[in-house]
């Protein structure tokens, strides 16, 4: 923005990076610890729900806040997002059942969605698209840094102290981030000419809830062909039709349909959807392989994720600078996506820690090169007056991809495990339980559950408490379940890879237009303040 000095912009960026880091570290610290937390609370069948509910609430918050922040400015939503996130994180640490954890994660998701939407959009307010690429890379590096220390720290905490501290340890940082945004971020002025699209917001929310519930419950709680799932998908279609009718007549639509006539916006959002769906396979299901199949503790499991995060930090920072310098972006998407595809293929066939680490490095390289591109392309292709809603829509599609990807991959994993476990038992690959009495045989049969593999200390304790003559049978069962889990994860990673292949094909059809520069006459006219006052802003 022309009315803010460079020094003032840097000060605001520090506040934004603090808010981004607070939200990101609280997400990444949970990733390696969640399998153990679920094992402690019980309910592996609800594992995906702990993640899905966060994505569901954050998705709805993201898209609604995008338009509202265009009207009221970014600052109020940054502050509200931090407050919701702090409350949700604190409550998560008090959970005694998986259902409480799911509920509180939903509250945390509201805060996370608001924060991510307002933070990314605020960067768009501060810088013209060409310079914005560099800062987008820096913000991605902040997220990547949290990915380096978060998983390892989360694994260490769950191994050595009460798991509730995973949610509580960074709460003071939230208070600091709140204070920084309050004092550093400029005042905002409401656009009095803009109206709020209440009806559109309602039907958009209803459509998203029905759609995401359908994907989340399909294949787990209900069959895909069940009345409940078909009903949810049918309801989402009905709500979508009503939403389209409402948005065509709305004075200030929450989801402007005109944006989707722009091929750059449509293709970029489609790529973001597929890329995030595939990426979630790597992020969410790798701990199942490392902890469940290889039997590595959560602490060391975090070290397996670390190379991906380091590669992502390094490459996202560099690619952001390269994009700013060249003004070109398509070449970076074309270069990064193949790395992600190869990385996911390596995950599908990994059989030791070395291959897992190599796969994560390759995947991280692709992620770092590609990640800064697609939000930038959307922001560059729309008018500044639509910056908030365009950024929120791009985030919406990524969140939908992640949520639906997790749900579908969860279904793929669960159904594959069930069928392979049943096939293994029928094929006689399991131990001969006729050697023991019926009561012991029933006890051993209860261990035909992959959830057992996610709590290695409990597994060792059970092995030690069994009679010596029964221990070989127990070991045989665990080895068979471990093999089934490994085969099931191969299917999950291959599914994720196929989504990334489709995303790469779409990149080839992405139209490239010059990134606006602050030196361009047109850019100067377009980069006028959207939601910040024109004079040097007073601090609140």
Phi, psi and omega in degrees: 000137187290331187277352178255135177290160179299321179298319179294321178297319179297321178297317179296321180297324177299316178296318180294320179293327176295317179294317179298315181296320179300314179292319185290316183294326178289341175275312187287332181293339183277334194303307183283338183275339188299318177304319180291319179300316179295322178296324180287314182282335183087155176099056178298334180294344178256010183304312183295334181292327178298325178275318184296319183296323176297313181295323181296306183291324180290326178296312180297315180297320183300309187287326179288319182291330179305310180288318181297325180287337172293331182272309187263350184095168188277326190304311181302325183282328173299316181292315180296321179299318179297318181298312179299320182294318179298314180298313181298317180296318179297315181295324178304320181291345179266000186297139175243348176225161179295331181289324174295317180300318179298315181299313183289329175295330176297317177296317179299323179296323176302312179296318181296318179296317179297314183297311183297318181296310184291324182293310181296320180293323180298324175298321177296327177294323189282326189231148173292156187308321184292317177286332182297329181302318180297316183286330174297319176298321178295317179296323176294326178292324176299314177298320180295322178299320177296330178287337178285308186272335185298301183301318180294315179295319179297317178296319179297316182296316183289338177279330192241336178223179182300136186296339182299333181291345173299323180273338188261337192298329183257012178301321176302328178296326177297321178295319178297315180299320178300313180297322180293316179295317182301318187269329188262330187282137183296158174296157181241152178240129182289142173277101185291340181280345182272137176253160180266131181273080183295316184294316178297319179298320180297309185285333173295316179296315180298320180295316180295318180298312180297317182295312184288325175296320179300312180291326182288322183272338183295127178083352179243289180281323180227157175291153179301327182267009182289160179299321183296315183289315178299320179297318179294317179294321178296318179297320180296324178293317179298314179296325178295316179298315179297318179301315180298319178295318180294316185291334178294332183253351184293140180291319179225077188298142177290336178226083183300119183290336181299332180300325187281355171282345178276116185297328180296316179296313183296312182292318180299317179293324178294319178295317179300321177300309184290320182296318180290323177299316179290320182297323182297334176297319179290317187287319189269330187255351174298319176302330177297320179290311186294314183275318185279314184275312182275343178074026180273143182292157178305326180300309181283338175299323178299327180293335179289324178287334189302316181301323178298316183293318179297316178298320181294316179301309184298311185285325180293322177295314180294315183294325176299317178293319180296319179296317179299320183289318185271333185075007180248149181227334187297322182299330181285324176294318179294328180282325186280322186300319179300325177299318179296319180297313180296319179300317179292324177296320177297322178297324183297332185240016179290146180223007176203173184295322181301314179292322179299316179296315179299318179298318181292325177296312180298316180297318181296324177300311179297319181296317181296320180290321188273327192303317183290350192284310200280331170291321180299317181297320180292313181298325181286339186266354182241164177290149179304332180294342179251015185301313182296311183290327178292316178296318179296322180293319177298317177294323177303312182294322177294316179296320176299317178300314179297315182294310181293323178298315179298315182297313182292318179293326175298318177295317179300315182293313182296315181292322179293318178299315182298313183292319181289324178293317179296318180295321180295319179295316180294328181281359178077020180283343179279174181287158178277102184278359177286349180287343184242168180290159184305321182295316179292321178299319178294320179297316179294325179297330180292345179275000176283059186216117182300339178301331179301328186286344186272356177232082185299319177301319179293323180297315179294323179295317179297317180300319183290331183276345180284151175302149186302324182286342181267340185302319177299323178295319178299315179299321179298315179298312182298320178297320180293316179295322179296320178295319178297316179298318179299314180296323181292321179292329175301317178297319180298313182292325176294324176297314178299321179297320180297324177294321180291328176297316178298319178299320179296320178297319180296327179302326180298335181264003181285122179283137180253125174241153183300140174286130181295142178246152179297342180274349180284140178300316180297319182296322180298320180291324184278340186269018175298152183304138178264316187223013178241148183292154187284330178283166177303116192293140173284155179273143176261000000 
